[in-house]
Amino acid sequence: MNKEWWLFGWFLVWSVALSAQTVTGTVRDEAGSPLAYAYVSAREPGSTLLVAFTQTADDGSYRLELERAGEWMLEYSLMSYEKDSVALSLRQGEVRIHNAVLRPAAWMLQEVVIRPQVPVFMKNDTVVFNAKAFLRGHERVVEDLLKNLPGIEVDDNGVIRAQGKEVEKVLLEGDDLLNKGYQLLTKGLDVKAISQIELLQNYVDNPLEKGLVHTDDVALNLRLEDDAKGQWIGTLYGGGGTERGYNTQGNLLHVSKKNKHYLSASLNNIGSQMVTNIARVLELDNPQSFNLRPATVQGNLPGVSLKRGNFNQEKTFSYSTVLNPTENLKVEPAVAWASDRRKTDYATDRTYTWNKYSFTNRFEKQTTTRPDNYVGRLKVTYTPQKKVEWKSTTQVLIERSEADAATLFDGNRYREQADNRQTFVAQRLSYSNRAAENRLWEATVSWVYGRAPQQYGVDSLTTESEIPTDRFEQQTTDRRMRLTGGVSYLHALNPHHSLRTNVMFHWDQDRFGLAAFDTLQLTETSLALSLFYTWKLRKARLETGAQLEWLRTDYNGLLRNDVLLQPVASWEWMPGRKHNLKVQWTFRRQTPDLHEWLPWTVRGSLNAYQRSSGNTRLLSDQVMSLSYKYGGWSDLFVGNVFLTYVHSPRYLSVQQDIHPEYILTETLPLEGRDAFTASGSTDFYLNSLSSNLKLSGGVGVSSYDYVRVDAGKLPYNNVSYRVGLQLKSSFQGAFNYDLGGNYLHRRNRSANTRVAAVTAFANLYVQAGRWRAQAHGDLCRWTGDGSSADTYAFVDMEVSYEVWRNRLTLFVRGENLLGADTYVEESFDETSHTYGVYRLHPRRVMFLAMFRF
């Protein structure tokens, strides 16, 4: 009897705790007539984020369920009627009846603008942004719209982050076309075709894992307008201008109920770069890991937009499709190609300071790089049953990159050449079976093959002619094969406890050859067992587990066996919708890759040589992190803090032997490295979603040892900090602005050197009828030890006129109108202080047109 009463009491308590709070009633006009299809929405006081919403029935009735008790703000709205709102305080499990009366709105015909009812709302784990609520009028492609969304950031390379987290994928109507090469989509697809943008939180790639696996991953899903479906749509954008500049882009899109097709192509010489995004179309392993460090005969452009110093002749093409020949079969082929001829001019003065003396090396380098990439991917998914999925993914990458550099080094002339080729083939098979609602079986097997030969040569030239007086050549070959397989089982024991176990097999062979030396071979074989436990409470989540791995290493016949234990633990506390605190700790042990074992000296550039340690000992580090987030999407105040501490009991450092003619860097195993980083940002939305002020900052501290031949082991202590500010105006109106700036300070306390940079930007937007104008300005100021301050300013402007509404638009664009021709940046490392000068694109005026069809 006592047992039955105990069970009944337990059931009663949980029934009350889990019961929903409900608001019900009717919505009528002043005459008492019911209003059908009126919106009823709920949000927390002080927030613009809709937590729940519904529409009234034909008789004006509604029913709205809320996730928790407490204070709520309810709003009632309907076209041609004034909004009504009411504040309610609900008890746990309460059913409240509230009837609303809406009055006709007093409006004039010319003031009517059809817009979405709400700019942003929540739908389970998904944040939905209505696209038209965030358009200012200047947007051309999807990436332009994404930059307007609160909490979304897009960098110069097109990488998208949501509240600091990089998005995994950008889907189109629920399908993944381009994996992490989504820039081919976001930089080309017409913004006018987009109806909604969905931010998918707790994103999992395998739909059978949804509801069982908790992740921090996020993805975006693009929803199209109804009139953009069922037909071919596309855009053509292009033109030319002064300095022989040209830029042409085009794309085609067709979305039907069963199939999707997306084709894009581009051609430009104004600095826009898409080559780096081609390899990101691939999944599984990063193909770049198969490369030996390439010969460093190309420059970069830090501190400002890469486009300003990228003298290119780029051509790209991509085609991806989703086919559903039957209800249970999905076929997703994708191909991409990119080719470029890129030129970079720069000069550097690098000063090396030693205990007894110092010297300066001066480089002047003109580099021409010719990358040529081909990518193919075929993904086939078969679902014979609703809870069973088979998937096959085949991938191919063929890459060739040639580089030539004319170098003036300390008054002597040289010519460098590098030819890097890479072939990458991968095949992956997976099987998933959600045997029950709370259990999931997964099995995978994959095979990878990569080959990367490289040729590098240097000619010493006479001052009077191009006839070489001395020739150095180096040929290397890197080949890797990898076979992995595993089985995992996930079991949700009840709503609060779940277990996941994995058994993984791994075989990896890396063969590296250098001409005139014997081929080295490193083979790793491992068998790992991991077990992870998750305990979920109402406001907290605890995850803990460990991986036990047997690892066998064979380095040219030298055998070693290790048993590795790698634990991990995390704790997440969520006292309310606006608060999230997460603490995580991980301990890792690993072996160096083959390039860290090489006993040979490999030439990496004109005066740089590298030799690895021959070290076969295990490396280790432990990582502790803490993150706190306050507020949710579109709250009036949002803040976050991230703290990370890394301690490496054993790590790989370097020993340097530096001379005016060459630098020899040798990898050495050392002990005791520490690094700490902290960053944070706050967003103040000054007027709901219409404008916001963002403050951000960060600090980083690192401490470790390195070795110099003349002085032995030396400590290296580096401190850097950054503060930033951004002010953004409303999303509507004739005039808008986006202003901001950053201050970065970095100091090497060991060498007592410092570098400081101030950057500021301003974006101004004006629209009047069919006219649009925008201006962009950058200001950069560098200061460092032993040099005067260098200040650079850039201004770009664009004016457009819509000749044929939603069809034809003409543009006039001016770039680098102030005529800056060079850019200077300062930096330092453990042993040197560098002063670099880079050549930039000249002033240019472009005449362009865009046609939508």
GIMO-V227269 format. One record per pair of residues at least 4 apart in sequence whose C-alpha atoms are under 7 Angstrom apart, sorted by the first residue. I is the first residue (numbers start at 1). J is the second residue. D is the distance in whole Angstrom. If there is no record, write none. Layout:
I/J/D
I/J/D
This chain:
1/5/6
2/6/6
3/7/6
4/8/6
5/9/6
6/10/6
7/11/6
8/12/6
9/13/6
10/14/6
11/15/6
12/16/6
13/17/6
14/18/6
15/19/6
16/93/6
19/93/5
20/65/6
20/66/6
20/67/6
20/68/7
20/93/5
21/65/6
21/66/5
21/67/7
21/68/6
21/69/6
21/90/7
21/92/6
21/93/5
21/94/5
21/95/6
22/64/6
22/65/4
22/66/6
22/94/6
22/95/5
22/96/6
23/63/6
23/64/5
23/65/6
23/95/6
23/96/5
23/97/6
23/98/7
24/62/6
24/63/4
24/64/6
24/96/6
24/97/5
24/98/6
25/61/6
25/62/6
25/63/7
25/97/5
25/98/5
25/99/5
26/60/5
26/61/4
26/62/6
26/99/5
26/100/6
27/34/6
27/35/6
27/60/5
27/61/6
27/99/6
27/100/5
27/101/6
28/32/5
28/33/5
28/34/4
28/35/5
28/60/7
28/100/6
28/101/5
28/102/6
29/33/6
29/34/7
29/35/7
29/101/5
29/102/5
29/103/6
30/101/6
30/102/7
30/103/6
34/59/6
34/60/5
35/60/5
36/56/5
36/57/5
36/58/5
36/59/6
36/60/5
37/55/5
37/56/5
37/57/6
38/55/5
38/56/5
38/76/7
38/77/6
38/78/5
39/54/6
39/55/5
39/56/7
39/76/6
39/77/5
39/78/6
40/53/5
40/54/5
40/55/6
40/74/7
40/75/6
40/76/5
40/77/7
41/50/7
41/52/6
41/53/4
41/54/6
41/74/6
41/75/5
41/76/7
42/50/6
42/51/6
42/52/5
42/53/6
42/72/7
42/73/6
42/74/5
42/75/6
43/47/7
43/48/7
43/49/6
43/50/5
43/51/5
43/72/6
43/73/5
43/74/7
44/71/7
44/72/5
44/73/6
45/72/6
45/73/6
46/636/7
47/634/7
47/635/4
47/636/6
48/634/6
48/635/6
48/636/7
48/688/6
49/120/7
49/121/6
49/633/6
49/634/5
49/635/6
50/121/5
50/122/6
51/121/7
51/122/6
52/66/7
53/64/7
54/64/7
55/62/7
56/60/5
56/61/5
56/62/5
57/61/5
57/62/6
69/90/5
69/91/5
69/92/5
70/89/5
70/90/5
70/91/6
71/88/6
71/89/5
71/90/7
72/87/6
72/88/5
72/89/6
73/85/7
73/86/6
73/87/5
73/88/6
74/85/5
74/86/5
74/87/6
75/83/7
75/84/6
75/85/4
75/86/7
76/83/6
76/84/5
76/85/6
77/81/7
77/82/7
77/83/5
77/84/7
80/104/6
80/105/5
81/102/6
81/103/6
81/104/4
81/105/5
82/102/6
82/103/6
82/104/6
82/105/5
83/102/7
84/102/7
90/94/6
107/111/7
115/132/7
115/133/7
116/130/7
116/133/7
119/129/6
119/130/5
119/133/5
120/128/5
120/129/5
120/130/6
121/127/6
121/128/5
121/129/7
122/126/6
122/127/5
122/128/6
123/127/6
125/200/6
125/201/5
125/202/7
126/198/6
126/199/6
126/200/5
126/201/6
127/198/6
127/199/5
127/200/7
128/196/7
128/197/6
128/198/5
128/199/6
129/196/6
129/197/5
129/198/6
130/195/6
130/196/5
130/197/7
131/135/7
131/194/7
131/195/5
131/196/5
131/197/7
134/148/6
134/149/7
134/731/5
135/139/7
135/145/7
135/731/6
136/731/5
136/732/6
137/767/7
138/772/6
139/144/5
139/145/6
139/191/7
140/144/6
140/190/6
140/191/6
141/186/7
141/187/6
141/188/6
141/189/5
141/190/5
141/191/5
142/146/6
142/186/5
142/187/6
142/189/6
142/190/6
142/191/5
143/147/7
143/186/5
143/187/6
145/149/7
145/191/7
146/152/7
147/152/6
147/153/6
147/154/6
150/634/7
151/162/6
151/163/5
152/161/6
152/162/5
152/163/6
153/160/6
153/161/5
153/162/6
154/158/6
154/159/6
154/160/5
154/161/6
155/159/6
155/160/7
156/305/7
158/183/6
160/166/6
160/167/6
161/165/5
161/166/4
161/167/6
162/166/6
162/167/7
167/217/7
167/218/5
167/219/5
168/180/7
168/217/7
168/218/6
168/219/5
169/179/6
169/180/6
169/182/7
169/219/5
169/220/6
170/176/7
170/182/6
170/219/6
170/220/5
170/221/6
171/175/5
171/176/5
171/177/7
171/220/6
171/221/4
171/222/6
172/176/7
172/221/6
172/222/5
172/223/7
173/221/6
173/222/6
173/223/5
174/221/6
177/320/6
177/321/7
178/182/5
178/281/5
179/280/7
179/281/5
179/282/7
180/280/5
180/281/6
181/277/5
181/278/6
181/280/5
181/281/4
182/186/6
183/187/6
183/277/7
184/188/6
185/189/6
188/251/7
190/235/7
193/224/6
193/225/6
193/228/6
194/222/7
194/223/6
194/224/5
194/225/6
195/223/6
195/224/5
195/225/5
196/222/6
196/223/5
196/224/7
197/220/7
197/221/6
197/222/5
197/223/6
198/220/6
198/221/5
198/222/6
199/218/7
199/219/6
199/220/5
199/221/7
200/218/5
200/219/5
200/220/6
201/217/7
201/218/5
201/219/7
202/214/6
202/215/5
202/216/6
202/217/6
202/218/6
203/215/7
203/217/5
203/218/5
203/219/6
204/209/7
204/210/7
208/387/7
208/434/6
209/213/6
212/492/7
224/228/6
228/233/7
229/254/7
229/255/5
229/256/6
230/254/7
230/255/6
230/256/5
231/254/6
231/255/7
232/252/7
232/253/6
232/254/5
233/252/6
233/253/5
233/254/6
233/853/6
234/251/5
234/252/4
234/253/6
234/852/6
234/853/5
235/250/6
235/251/6
235/850/7
235/851/6
235/852/5
235/853/6
236/249/6
236/250/5
236/251/7
236/850/6
236/851/5
236/852/7
237/248/6
237/249/5
237/250/6
237/849/6
237/850/4
237/851/7
238/247/5
238/248/4
238/249/6
238/848/5
238/849/6
238/850/7
239/246/6
239/247/6
239/248/6
239/847/6
239/848/4
239/849/6
240/245/5
240/246/4
240/247/6
240/846/5
240/847/6
240/848/7
241/245/5
241/246/6
241/844/7
241/845/5
241/846/4
241/847/6
242/844/6
242/845/6
242/846/7
243/844/6
245/269/6
245/270/6
246/268/5
246/269/6
246/270/7
247/267/6
247/268/4
247/269/7
247/270/7
248/266/6
248/267/5
248/268/6
249/265/6
249/266/4
249/267/6
250/264/6
250/265/5
250/266/6
251/263/5
251/264/4
251/265/6
252/262/6
252/263/5
252/264/7
253/261/6
253/262/5
253/263/7
254/260/6
254/261/5
254/262/7
255/259/6
255/260/5
255/261/7
256/260/6
258/323/7
258/324/5
259/322/5
259/323/5
259/324/6
260/321/5
260/322/5
260/323/7
261/320/6
261/321/4
261/322/7
262/319/6
262/320/5
262/321/6
263/318/6
263/319/4
263/320/7
264/317/6
264/318/5
264/319/7
265/316/5
265/317/4
265/318/6
266/315/6
266/316/5
266/317/7
267/314/6
267/315/5
267/316/7
268/272/7
268/313/6
268/314/6
268/315/7
269/311/7
269/312/5
269/313/5
269/314/6
270/311/7
270/312/7
271/307/4
271/308/6
271/310/5
271/311/6
271/312/6
272/307/6
275/338/5
275/339/7
278/336/6
278/338/7
278/375/7
279/375/7
282/377/7
282/395/7
287/424/7
290/450/6
290/452/7
290/480/7
291/452/6
291/478/7
292/478/7
295/418/6
295/456/7
295/604/5
295/605/6
296/604/6
296/605/5
297/367/7
297/403/7
297/405/6
297/416/7
297/605/6
298/367/6
299/344/6
301/306/6
301/309/7
301/838/7
306/310/6
308/840/6
308/841/6
309/839/6
309/840/4
309/841/6
310/342/7
310/343/7
310/344/7
311/342/5
311/343/5
311/344/6
312/340/6
312/341/5
312/342/4
312/343/6
313/340/5
313/341/5
313/342/6
314/339/6
314/340/4
314/341/6
315/338/6
315/339/5
315/340/6
316/337/6
316/338/4
316/339/6
317/336/6
317/337/5
317/338/6
318/335/6
318/336/4
318/337/6
319/334/6
319/335/5
319/336/6
320/333/6
320/334/4
320/335/6
321/332/6
321/333/6
321/334/6
322/331/6
322/332/5
323/330/6
323/331/5
323/332/6
324/329/6
324/330/5
324/331/6
325/329/6
325/330/7
328/382/6
328/383/5
328/384/6
329/381/6
329/382/5
329/383/7
330/380/6
330/381/5
330/382/6
331/379/6
331/380/5
331/381/6
332/378/6
332/379/5
332/380/6
333/377/6
333/378/4
333/379/6
334/376/6
334/377/5
334/378/6
335/375/6
335/376/4
335/377/6
336/374/6
336/375/5
336/376/7
337/373/6
337/374/5
337/375/6
338/372/6
338/373/5
338/374/7
339/371/6
339/372/4
339/373/6
340/370/6
340/371/6
340/372/7
341/368/7
341/369/6
341/370/5
342/368/6
342/369/5
342/370/6
343/367/6
343/368/5
343/369/6
344/366/6
344/367/5
344/368/7
345/365/6
345/366/5
345/367/6
345/838/6
345/839/5
346/364/6
346/365/6
346/366/7
346/837/5
346/838/4
346/839/6
347/363/5
347/364/4
347/365/6
347/836/6
347/837/5
347/838/7
348/362/6
348/363/5
348/364/7
348/834/7
348/835/5
348/836/4
348/837/6
349/360/6
349/361/6
349/362/5
349/363/7
349/834/6
349/835/5
349/836/6
350/360/5
350/361/5
350/362/6
350/832/6
350/833/6
350/834/4
350/835/6
351/359/6
351/360/4
351/361/6
351/832/5
351/833/5
351/834/6
352/358/5
352/359/6
352/360/6
352/831/6
352/832/4
352/833/7
353/357/6
353/358/4
353/359/7
353/831/6
353/832/6
354/358/6
359/660/7
361/410/6
361/660/7
362/409/6
362/410/5
363/407/7
363/408/6
363/409/5
363/410/7
364/407/6
364/408/5
364/409/7
365/405/6
365/406/6
365/407/4
365/408/6
366/405/5
366/406/5
366/407/7
367/404/6
367/405/4
367/406/7
368/403/6
368/404/5
368/405/6
369/401/7
369/402/6
369/403/4
369/404/6
370/401/5
370/402/5
370/403/6
371/400/6
371/401/4
371/402/6
372/399/6
372/400/5
372/401/6
373/398/6
373/399/4
373/400/6
374/397/6
374/398/5
374/399/6
375/396/6
375/397/5
375/398/7
376/395/6
376/396/5
376/397/7
377/394/6
377/395/4
377/396/6
378/393/6
378/394/5
378/395/7
379/392/6
379/393/4
379/394/6
380/391/6
380/392/5
380/393/7
381/389/7
381/390/6
381/391/4
381/392/7
382/389/6
382/390/5
382/391/6
383/388/6
383/389/5
383/390/6
384/388/6
387/433/6
387/434/5
388/432/6
388/433/5
388/434/6
389/431/6
389/432/5
389/433/7
390/430/6
390/431/5
390/432/7
391/429/6
391/430/5
391/431/7
392/428/6
392/429/5
392/430/7
393/427/6
393/428/5
393/429/7
394/426/6
394/427/5
394/428/7
395/425/6
395/426/5
395/427/6
396/424/6
396/425/5
396/426/7
397/423/6
397/424/5
397/425/7
398/422/6
398/423/5
398/424/6
399/421/6
399/422/5
399/423/6
400/420/6
400/421/4
400/422/6
401/419/6
401/420/5
401/421/6
402/418/6
402/419/5
402/420/6
403/417/6
403/418/5
403/419/7
404/416/6
404/417/5
404/418/7
405/415/6
405/416/5
405/417/7
406/414/6
406/415/5
406/416/7
407/413/6
407/414/5
407/415/6
408/412/6
408/413/5
408/414/6
409/413/6
413/460/6
413/461/5
413/462/7
413/463/7
414/458/7
414/459/6
414/460/5
414/461/5
415/458/6
415/459/5
415/460/7
416/457/6
416/458/5
416/459/6
417/456/6
417/457/5
417/458/7
418/455/6
418/456/4
418/457/7
419/454/6
419/455/5
419/456/7
420/452/7
420/453/6
420/454/5
420/455/7
421/452/5
421/453/6
421/454/6
422/451/6
422/452/4
422/453/7
423/450/6
423/451/5
423/452/7
424/449/6
424/450/4
424/451/7
425/448/6
425/449/5
425/450/6
426/447/6
426/448/4
426/449/6
427/446/6
427/447/5
427/448/7
428/445/6
428/446/4
428/447/7
429/444/6
429/445/5
429/446/6
430/443/6
430/444/4
430/445/7
431/442/6
431/443/5
431/444/6
432/441/6
432/442/4
432/443/7
433/440/6
433/441/5
433/442/6
434/439/6
434/440/4
434/441/6
435/439/6
435/440/6
438/491/6
438/492/5
439/490/6
439/491/5
439/492/6
440/489/6
440/490/5
440/491/7
441/488/6
441/489/5
441/490/7
442/487/6
442/488/5
442/489/6
443/486/6
443/487/4
443/488/6
444/485/5
444/486/5
444/487/7
445/484/6
445/485/4
445/486/7
446/483/6
446/484/5
446/485/6
447/482/6
447/483/5
447/484/7
448/481/6
448/482/5
448/483/7
449/480/6
449/481/5
449/482/7
450/479/6
450/480/5
450/481/6
451/478/6
451/479/4
451/480/6
452/477/6
452/478/5
452/479/6
453/476/6
453/477/4
453/478/6
454/475/6
454/476/5
454/477/6
455/474/6
455/475/5
455/476/7
456/473/6
456/474/5
456/475/6
457/472/5
457/473/4
457/474/6
458/471/6
458/472/5
458/473/7
459/468/6
459/470/6
459/471/5
459/472/7
460/468/5
460/469/6
460/470/5
460/471/7
461/466/6
461/467/6
461/468/4
461/469/6
462/466/7
462/467/7
462/468/7
462/469/7
474/515/7
475/514/6
475/515/6
476/513/5
476/514/5
476/515/6
477/512/6
477/513/5
477/514/7
478/511/6
478/512/5
478/513/7
479/510/6
479/511/5
479/512/6
480/509/6
480/510/4
480/511/6
481/508/6
481/509/5
481/510/7
482/507/6
482/508/4
482/509/6
483/506/6
483/507/5
483/508/6
484/505/6
484/506/4
484/507/6
485/504/6
485/505/5
485/506/7
486/503/5
486/504/4
486/505/6
487/502/6
487/503/5
487/504/7
488/501/6
488/502/4
488/503/6
489/500/6
489/501/5
489/502/7
490/499/6
490/500/4
490/501/7
491/498/6
491/499/5
491/500/6
492/497/6
492/498/4
492/499/6
493/497/5
493/498/5
494/498/7
496/535/5
496/536/4
496/537/6
497/534/6
497/535/5
497/536/6
498/533/6
498/534/5
498/535/7
499/532/6
499/533/5
499/534/6
500/531/6
500/532/5
500/533/7
501/530/6
501/531/4
501/532/6
502/529/6
502/530/5
502/531/7
503/528/6
503/529/5
503/530/7
504/527/6
504/528/5
504/529/7
505/526/6
505/527/5
505/528/7
506/525/6
506/526/5
506/527/6
507/524/6
507/525/5
507/526/7
508/523/6
508/524/5
508/525/7
509/522/6
509/523/4
509/524/6
510/521/6
510/522/5
510/523/6
510/594/7
511/519/7
511/520/6
511/521/4
511/522/7
512/519/6
512/520/5
512/521/6
513/518/7
513/519/4
513/520/6
514/519/7
520/556/6
521/555/6
521/556/5
522/554/6
522/555/5
522/556/7
522/594/6
523/553/6
523/554/5
523/555/7
524/551/7
524/552/6
524/553/5
524/554/6
525/551/6
525/552/5
525/553/7
526/549/7
526/550/5
526/551/4
526/552/6
527/549/6
527/550/5
527/551/7
528/547/7
528/548/6
528/549/4
528/550/6
529/547/6
529/548/5
529/549/6
530/546/6
530/547/4
530/548/6
531/545/5
531/546/6
531/547/7
532/544/6
532/545/4
532/546/7
533/543/6
533/544/5
533/545/6
534/542/6
534/543/4
534/544/7
535/541/6
535/542/5
535/543/6
536/540/6
536/541/4
536/542/6
537/541/6
539/573/6
539/574/5
539/575/5
540/572/5
540/573/4
540/574/6
541/571/6
541/572/5
541/573/6
542/570/6
542/571/5
542/572/6
543/569/6
543/570/5
543/571/6
544/568/6
544/569/4
544/570/6
545/567/6
545/568/6
545/569/6
546/565/7
546/566/5
546/567/4
546/568/6
547/565/6
547/566/5
547/567/6
548/564/6
548/565/5
548/566/7
549/563/6
549/564/5
549/565/6
550/562/6
550/563/5
550/564/6
551/561/6
551/562/5
551/563/6
552/560/6
552/561/5
552/562/6
553/559/6
553/560/5
553/561/6
554/558/5
554/559/5
554/560/7
555/559/7
564/589/7
566/587/5
566/588/5
566/589/7
567/586/6
567/587/6
568/585/6
568/586/4
568/587/6
569/584/6
569/585/5
569/586/7
570/583/5
570/584/4
570/585/6
571/582/6
571/583/5
571/584/6
572/581/6
572/582/4
572/583/6
573/580/6
573/581/5
573/582/6
574/579/6
574/580/5
574/581/7
575/579/6
578/630/5
578/631/4
578/632/6
579/629/6
579/630/5
579/631/6
580/628/6
580/629/5
580/630/7
581/627/6
581/628/4
581/629/7
582/626/6
582/627/5
582/628/6
583/625/6
583/626/5
583/627/7
584/624/6
584/625/5
584/626/6
585/623/6
585/624/4
585/625/7
586/622/6
586/623/5
586/624/7
587/621/6
587/622/4
587/623/6
588/620/6
588/621/6
588/622/6
589/618/7
589/619/6
589/620/4
589/621/7
590/618/6
590/619/5
590/620/6
591/617/7
591/618/5
591/619/6
592/596/6
594/598/7
595/612/7
596/612/5
596/613/6
596/614/7
596/667/7
597/612/6
597/613/6
597/614/4
597/615/5
597/616/7
598/611/7
598/612/5
598/613/7
598/614/6
599/611/6
599/612/6
599/613/6
599/614/5
600/611/6
601/609/6
601/610/5
601/611/5
602/609/6
602/610/5
602/611/6
603/608/6
603/609/4
603/610/6
604/608/6
604/609/6
604/610/7
607/661/6
607/662/4
607/663/6
608/662/6
608/663/5
608/664/6
609/663/6
609/664/5
609/665/6
610/664/6
610/665/5
610/666/6
611/665/6
611/666/5
611/667/7
612/666/5
612/667/5
613/666/7
613/667/5
613/668/5
619/650/5
619/651/6
620/648/6
620/649/6
620/650/5
620/651/7
621/646/7
621/647/6
621/648/4
621/649/6
621/650/7
622/646/6
622/647/5
622/648/6
623/645/6
623/646/5
623/647/7
624/644/6
624/645/5
624/646/6
625/643/5
625/644/4
625/645/6
626/642/6
626/643/5
626/644/6
627/641/6
627/642/4
627/643/6
628/640/5
628/641/5
628/642/7
629/639/6
629/640/4
629/641/7
630/638/6
630/639/5
630/640/6
631/635/6
631/637/6
631/638/5
631/639/7
632/638/7
634/689/7
636/684/6
636/685/5
636/688/6
637/683/6
637/684/5
637/685/6
638/682/6
638/683/5
638/684/7
639/681/6
639/682/4
639/683/6
640/680/5
640/681/6
640/682/7
641/679/6
641/680/4
641/681/7
642/678/6
642/679/5
642/680/6
643/677/6
643/678/4
643/679/7
644/676/6
644/677/5
644/678/6
645/675/6
645/676/4
645/677/7
646/674/6
646/675/5
646/676/6
647/673/6
647/674/5
647/675/7
648/672/6
648/673/5
648/674/6
649/671/5
649/672/5
649/673/7
650/669/7
650/670/6
650/671/4
650/672/6
651/669/6
651/670/6
651/671/6
652/667/6
652/668/6
652/669/4
652/670/6
653/667/6
653/668/5
653/669/6
653/670/6
653/706/6
654/665/6
654/666/5
654/667/4
654/668/5
654/706/6
654/707/6
655/665/6
655/666/5
655/667/6
655/668/7
655/706/6
655/707/4
655/708/5
655/709/7
656/663/7
656/664/6
656/665/5
656/666/6
656/707/6
656/708/5
656/709/6
657/663/6
657/664/5
657/665/7
657/708/6
657/709/5
658/662/6
658/663/5
658/664/6
659/663/6
672/704/7
673/703/6
673/704/5
674/702/6
674/703/5
674/704/6
675/701/6
675/702/4
675/703/6
676/700/6
676/701/5
676/702/6
677/699/6
677/700/4
677/701/6
678/698/5
678/699/5
678/700/6
679/697/6
679/698/4
679/699/6
680/696/6
680/697/6
680/698/6
681/695/5
681/696/4
681/697/6
682/694/6
682/695/5
682/696/6
683/692/7
683/693/6
683/694/4
683/695/7
684/692/5
684/693/5
684/694/6
685/689/6
685/691/6
685/692/4
685/693/6
686/691/6
686/692/5
687/691/6
690/729/7
690/730/4
690/731/6
691/728/5
691/729/4
691/730/5
692/727/6
692/728/5
692/729/7
693/726/6
693/727/5
693/728/6
694/725/6
694/726/5
694/727/6
695/724/6
695/725/5
695/726/7
696/723/6
696/724/5
696/725/6
697/722/5
697/723/4
697/724/6
698/721/5
698/722/5
698/723/7
699/720/6
699/721/4
699/722/6
700/719/6
700/720/5
700/721/6
701/718/6
701/719/5
701/720/7
702/717/6
702/718/5
702/719/7
703/716/6
703/717/5
703/718/7
704/715/6
704/716/5
704/717/7
705/713/6
705/714/5
705/715/4
705/716/6
706/713/6
706/714/6
706/715/6
706/716/7
707/712/5
707/713/4
707/714/6
708/712/5
708/713/6
715/750/7
716/750/6
716/830/7
717/748/6
717/749/6
717/750/6
718/747/6
718/748/5
718/749/6
719/746/6
719/747/5
719/748/6
720/745/5
720/746/4
720/747/6
721/744/6
721/745/6
721/746/7
722/742/7
722/743/6
722/744/5
722/745/6
723/742/6
723/743/5
723/744/7
724/741/6
724/742/4
724/743/6
725/740/5
725/741/6
725/742/7
726/739/6
726/740/4
726/741/7
727/738/6
727/739/5
727/740/6
728/737/6
728/738/4
728/739/6
729/736/6
729/737/5
729/738/6
730/736/6
734/766/6
734/767/5
734/768/6
735/765/6
735/766/5
735/767/7
736/764/6
736/765/5
736/766/7
737/763/6
737/764/5
737/765/6
738/762/6
738/763/5
738/764/7
739/761/6
739/762/4
739/763/6
740/760/6
740/761/5
740/762/7
741/759/5
741/760/4
741/761/6
742/758/6
742/759/5
742/760/6
743/757/6
743/758/5
743/759/7
744/756/6
744/757/5
744/758/6
745/755/6
745/756/4
745/757/6
746/754/6
746/755/5
746/756/6
747/753/6
747/754/4
747/755/6
748/752/5
748/753/5
748/754/6
749/753/7
753/785/6
754/784/6
754/785/6
755/783/6
755/784/4
755/785/7
755/826/7
755/827/7
756/782/6
756/783/5
756/784/6
757/781/6
757/782/5
757/783/6
758/780/6
758/781/5
758/782/7
759/779/5
759/780/5
759/781/6
760/778/6
760/779/5
760/780/7
761/777/5
761/778/5
761/779/6
762/776/6
762/777/5
762/778/7
763/775/6
763/776/5
763/777/7
764/774/5
764/775/5
764/776/7
765/773/6
765/774/4
765/775/7
766/772/6
766/773/5
766/774/6
767/771/6
767/772/4
767/773/6
768/772/7
770/801/6
770/802/5
771/800/6
771/801/5
771/802/7
772/799/6
772/800/5
772/801/6
773/798/6
773/799/4
773/800/6
774/797/6
774/798/5
774/799/7
775/796/6
775/797/4
775/798/6
776/795/6
776/796/5
776/797/6
777/794/5
777/795/4
777/796/6
778/793/6
778/794/5
778/795/7
779/792/6
779/793/4
779/794/7
780/791/6
780/792/5
780/793/6
781/789/7
781/790/5
781/791/4
781/792/6
782/789/6
782/790/5
782/791/7
782/825/7
783/787/7
783/788/6
783/789/5
783/790/7
784/826/7
790/824/7
794/816/5
794/818/6
795/815/7
795/816/5
795/817/6
795/818/6
796/814/6
796/815/5
796/816/6
796/817/6
797/813/6
797/814/5
797/815/7
798/811/7
798/812/6
798/813/4
798/814/6
799/811/6
799/812/5
799/813/7
800/809/7
800/810/5
800/811/4
800/812/6
801/809/6
801/810/5
801/811/7
802/808/6
802/809/4
802/810/6
803/808/6
803/809/6
804/808/5
804/809/7
806/852/7
807/851/5
807/852/5
807/853/7
808/850/6
808/851/5
808/852/6
809/849/6
809/850/5
809/851/7
810/848/6
810/849/4
810/850/6
811/847/6
811/848/5
811/849/6
812/846/6
812/847/5
812/848/6
813/845/6
813/846/5
813/847/6
814/844/6
814/845/4
814/846/6
815/843/6
815/844/5
815/845/6
816/820/7
816/842/7
816/843/5
816/844/7
817/843/5
819/842/6
819/843/5
821/839/6
821/840/5
821/841/7
821/842/6
822/837/6
822/838/5
822/839/5
822/840/5
823/837/6
823/838/5
823/839/7
824/836/6
824/837/4
824/838/6
825/835/6
825/836/5
825/837/7
826/834/6
826/835/5
826/836/6
827/833/6
827/834/5
827/835/7
828/832/6
828/833/4
828/834/6
829/833/7
